[in-house]
Amino acid sequence: MVTDINMDNSSPRIAVIGAGVIGMTVAKILQQELRNTNITIIANEFLEDTVSCVAAGIFRPGTSFKGPTKDITKKWINNSWYFWQDILKTPEAPKAGLMSVSSYIFSKENQFVTRNHLIEDLVPIYRTVEKDELKLCGEGWKYGSYFSTIKIGCDRYLPWVEKSFIGKGGKIEIKKIDSFASLRSKFDLVFNCTGMGAKVLCGDHDLVALRGQVIKVKAPWLKMAFYGDYDTYIIPGIDGVATLGGVRQYDSYNKEVCKYDSAAILERCCKLLPVLKKAEIVAHKVGLRPHRMPVRVEPEVMDGVKVVHCYGHGGYGVMCAPGTAMDAVKIGVDMLRSNARSKM
Amino acid sequence: MTKVAVLGAGINGLACAVRVKEKYPNIHVVIIASEFTPNTTGDGSGGFWYPYLCGITSQDLLCKWGSETYKYLYGLWREGGHDLCLLPMFELYREKRELVTHSWAKDVLGYRILDEKQLSYLSGLYSVKYVSGRTFTSFIAYPPTILAHLHRRFEAANGQTLQYRINSLDDKKLDDYDVVINCLGLGAREVVPDDKVVPIRGQISRVIAPWVTNAVMDEDSGNYILPNVHNCVLGGTHQTNDFNRSIVGEDTDFVLNGCSQLIPGLKNAELITQWAGLRPGRESVRLEAEQRDGKLYIHNYGHGGSGLTLFWGCAADVLEIFDKHLTEGRKQNAKL
């Protein structure tokens, strides 16, 4: 739905701070929703430097993923799913980093941890595994689920969105924003998609780094994802490079690769799929998930600047970028409309 | 001392040769074939475990042979390094059909008849109205790797090979052998001869698309998509009595356009090669013993589109026939 916001035909000057999956998706949806746009993405980290590109990007939210209400949370997840499905069925899918992926999730503890009330009704298949499927990853697994979902690889998605964004007249500025005040005279609306950066930028103490570490390995034979008691996962990649994980270290800001975490991840993943012992390691990566309960999608006027916050997605930013971005854009459009009304 | 000749070095010939030679290291086993990997029919095939185009071969046999082969592939997958992919397959129909549960359903992982929700999703994803279908978790091999693996196993067991084109079962080259295991595939048509063996021509294209993670068979259109470790196979045709090994433009269009309609991302996928192979079709697989001119022939041919699906199980039955033959031979010798 394309909208005109201003009565006087000039486009509002919009800034999107942050060029990770959230910022890029907000920019994309802004261009989709508004007739005339004047959008500038301002960021100091792009592509491989973003947390988004460390993530495997599988569409499977943690069961504690939280928006302001249960309904909003579900809406974000559902809208995100349909957004991705719309791209998945087009020729652009591989360029956009999108692929289908089916997954086995096993546990030695209980069936509950293999379930996911947030997506069980949404994805086409989510069922309990059969006894013989439990043996896929060796002895000892007592419980499991099988589900089909999708994955978004940001190493392709981000450049794909950027190309389209610039093609439609979007601008990019490489700069670190230290305060909203610096943007006051330049922009009518600012989307704060700074992820972890919001901690300092907004002084938001509810935002906590949830440190993650992964190993990228060559595994062109891997066509399915495997989870072992949740913390251990093996997720195929669009170009045959799989993501092995992981760790979830609350309030850890260590951006360096920890060799003990690597060893632990490799050991746990090899217990799940012993064939990984022979896999060639491509890279070790660390990402600080910007965790917040709830995820912050709301308006605020800061230093005289109209801001829409869209950050704090934790480990579910890639999958839920579209749903949260749609809400953020709506909020932003409303803010500008109220601005226009007050001008009359 | 028993001397065994295995005719054909395709997936069935190699499997039989390996099973016999490994069980009986002291028996002389030679594979006699005109083609070896990577030039056999199986080498060019999609490598998908799925009973397909094997005529009226009984469900019991398909189940027995297929499940043994599935287990074998499963073991290779667990071991790693054999270029096997584990992945879901979807068999989809555009026309309403009463779908029976296959005899081998309990022997594979996750076999299900698709429900409304799943059909609706797949219809949306592939932009085709599918009204029924099945899914299960299967394997896709890269056949040259499996064939090379079996060849290495055979040589490690001191098996011998001879490149030679047999022209009949009475060929002089077979004079010295007491047991002939006939895995000639399409070659059986001329050599046995057996006019029930007919080529079922299949043309495929291979593209680079490592992001394809499901095996898809659109049963009513005839298109299928089979991703393997190195590339993605797009198919296909099944033209009975067609001996043409050249690429046919019309078939290329059918394969590429049809598959791109299902998965539009394939439109821009790099095409690396095309291939037309002749599946050894027969009304049913011929696996049986035949005593002829003082020799035991164990026939094992006519697997249609199911070589990669049945090979290890068929080889087990061939071995059983061979075991019996040796036992009877010993009994006879004991009597003398």
Interface residues (C-beta under 8 A of the other chain):
Chain A: Q85 L88 K89 T90 P91 E92 A93 P94 K95 L98 M99 S100 V101 S102 P124 I125 V129 E130 D132 E133 L136 Y146 S148 P220 W221 L222 K223 M224 P236 I238 D239 G240 P274 V275 L276 K277 K278
Chain B: W77 R78 E79 G80 G81 D83 L84 C85 L86 L87 P88 L109 G110 K117 Q118 S120 Y121 L122 G124 L125 Y126 S127 T135 T137 A209 P210 W211 V212 T213 N214 P227 V229 H230 S260 P264 G265 K267 N268 A269
